[in-house]
Every structure is written in C-alpha cells, then in structure tokens.
C-alpha cells in the first residue's frame, strides 16, 4: 500500500482530484480537516484540553465545540491559535498514523490518500511515500472560492497570503496535477500517474 499526500492551495480542487481517484483505484481517502473535527468531539483526545483553554463559551447547546465560536476566538489571537494547534495537530497525526496502520494490516487497498492543505508545514512529507500538488491558476481558484463558498476578495487575499507559495509546493511534491477546470483532463493526468505507480 502506498501512502500519498494530496495538497495544494485553497480552491485548487483537491476534492475533485480525490473523487477522480476514488473511482479509479482501490483506495482509502482521509481528509485531515475531518480528522481535526473528530478529535475535538466530546470524549475524544482534544475536547477537555480545548474547553479548558478556550472556556465554556465555545460550546454549542449539545456540548460540542462550536467551530464558529472557536474560530472567532482564536483567529484574533496568534498566541491562542498556536496553543490550539499545539493541541489539535499532534492528535490528528496520531489518528492518521493509526488509520494508515489499520489499512496496511487489512491489506485491502493499494493506495491511502491523505488530503490536507498543511501537509508540508506539518512535516507529513516525511511520513508519506510521496506528495502530490494539486495546482490551479490563481484566477481559477478565486472564481471557485467566490462561487462555491461566497468568499470576498479580501478573505481570499488573506487566505492566499497565509498559504505556502506555489514554488514551495512544487519543491516538496513529486507530482503536480494541473486542475484548471477540465475534469476529463485532470482525470487523464491521474490515470497516467496511477499507471506509472502500478508498473
């Protein structure tokens, strides 16, 4: 089983690439964002520590951590953001590594795809067999973010500014999947890469 990290800037179309992969090979797909949500649930590793750090006012009526309230609290405070990341990121890594081992021992898939925007920053390039960079032009990404998420230019600028530059992604990633709009072309590139990996 090959462990492959899928990364790229916001709006690059990583989800499209993953759905294309899911239909073309025996694989398990894990989204780091979903793992991040999982480890914050009541009874999970990060819950108590986050509530202790952020206060009970981040809790929703059902006792779960309200993502909106938490975001409001931490994004205005770099120190708090860093503390929250220090709680969540190690727990996410442990969870991911356990899932990878589980799939390895089951032996039912050929590929394990791990998707996250911060794979490089979090050092996952040292864990995965290879990293793939999903690339789309800035104008394409802007258009997608406005249409699919309703983001303003200011919000998009802020997000783009906080992410790694294109050269950095390309430096760390073994393969680049161009995803500028034509899904058929994107899937054709994926077919090529999968064929090489299965030789």
Number of C-alpha atoms within 10 A of each C-alpha: 16 16 19 20 25 28 24 28 23 21 24 26 22 23 14 16 19 20 12 18 20 15 10 13 13 13 19 18 17 18 16 20 12 12 17 17 15 17 19 24 15 15 9 12 17 22 18 13 14 19 18 9 12 18 11 12 12 20 16 13 8 8 11 14 22 15 14 10 14 19 12 11 15 17 12 10 10 10 11 15 16 13 14 18 13 11 19 21 17 13 19 22 16 11 17 17 12 12 15 20 11 11 18 17 10 9 10 12 14 16 21 21 23 22 23 21 20 16 21 19 10 13 10 18 16 11 13 17 13 17 27 20 25 27 23 22 14 15 11 15 22 20 15 18 19 15 10 9 10 11 15 12 13 9 13 17 12 11 12 17 10 9 16 15 12 14 8 11 22 17 9 14 19 12 14 19 22 21 24 18 16 9 15 11 14 18 22 13 16 20 16 10 14 15 10 9 10 7 5
